[in-house]
Amino acid sequence: MSEGLMFLLAGILFLFVIFWQTRKDRLYLFELEKRLEEKEKRLYELYQAVEDILHSAFPEVVSSLPGNEGLKSVGQPRNSNESLRQNIGGGYNDKRKAVILMHKSGSTEEEIARKLGIGKGEVKLILGLKEN
C-alpha cells in the first residue's frame, strides 16, 4: 500500500509542477503579446509620422513615386472617394490602413464602409483586430 501511495503522491506532485509551469508560460506569453502590441503601435505611429513629414515636406516628390498616384498634395483634401478607392486597390494592407486612418480622423464605421465601398462588418472586423 505504501508503494501505491508514493506513486499517487509522485503523480500529484508531477501534475502540480506541470500545471504551475503551464501557468507560468501562459503569463509569460501574455506579457510578450502585450509588449508586441505596444511595439506595433509605436511602429505604426512612427510610420504615420514619417508619412506626414514626407507629405508636408515633399508633396511633389511623394505624389510622383510609383504606386502613389492616388495621394493628394498637402493643400488638397485627402478623404475624397476616388483617391481612397485608388489607394485601396493595392490589397488588404492598404484597405486596413485606410480604415484605421479614417477611423482615427473621426469617420464613423458607416462612412468608412460607404467611402471605401466595403461592408460595415468588414470595417468592424478590421477595427476590432486593430484593437486586439
N, C-alpha and C positions, 0 to 999 in steps of 0.2 A: 504494500500500500504506500509506503514512503517513497518508493521509486516512482509510482504513478503521480503522487503529489508533487514531487520535484519536477517531473515532466510538465505537469499542469502549470506550476509556478513559472517555469522557464518559458513556456508558451505565452503566458500572460505578460511576462516581462518583455518578451520579444515583440508582441503586439503593441505594448505601450511605447517601446522605443520606435517602432515603425510609425505609429500614429504621431508621436512627437516630432520625428524627422519630417514627416509629410506636412505637418502644420507649419513647421519652421520653413520648409521650402516654399510653401504657398505664400507665406508672409514676405519672403524674400522676392518671389516673383511679382507680387503685388507692388512692392516698393520699386522694383525695376520698371514695372509698367508705368507707374506714376512719374518716375524720372524721365522715361522715354517720352511720355506725353508732354512734359514740360519742355524738353529739348525740341520736340517737333513744333510746339507752339512758338518758342523763341526763334527757331529757324524760319518758320512761316512769317513771323513779324519782321525778321531781318530781310527776307526775300521781298516783302512788301515795301520796306523802307528803301531798299536798293532800286526797286522798280519805280517808286515815286521819285527818287532822286534822278534817275535816268530820264523819266518823263519830263521833269521840270528843267533839267539842265540841258538835255539834248533832244528836244522834241522832233527835230527834223531827222536826226540820225536814227532814233528809235523807230520812227514810222517807216524808214526806208529799209530796215532789216528784213531779211526773208522770213515769212511766217507772221509778220506783224502788220499786214496790210490793213486790218480792221482797227488798229489802235488809232486813237484820236490824239491830236496835239493838246497841250495843256489848256488852251483857251476854248476848246470845243467840249460839248457835253460828252461824257464817257458812257452814258447809260442808254444810248439810242438802241432800238430793237435791231436794226440792221448790223451795227458793229458788233453787238453781242452775239448774234447768230453766226457771224463770220468767225469770231473768236472761238465759239463753241465747236466749230467744225473739226477741231484738232483731236477730239476724243474725250474720254471720260474725265481725265485730269483737268482739262480746260473747263469742262462743264462744272466740275466740282469747285474749281477756283472761282468761276463766275458766280455760282450760287452763294458761296461763302462771302465773296466781296460784296455782292448785292445785299445780303443779309446784314453784314456789318455796316453798310451805308444806310440801313434803315428800311429797306424794302420788305414788304410782307411776303409770306410764302405764296399767296395768290398772285401778287405782282411778279414775283420771280418766275413762277411757272408760266404765266402768260407771256412775259417778255422773252423767255428762253424757248418757249414752245415745248415744254416738258410737262409732265403730270405733277400735280400738287403732292402726291405721295412720294414721287422721286425726290422732290425738293426736301420734304420732311426727312426722308431716309438719309440724304446727304448731310443735312444739318445735324441729324441725330448721330451719325457716325463721327462727325467732326467733334461733337461734344464728348463722346466716349473715348 
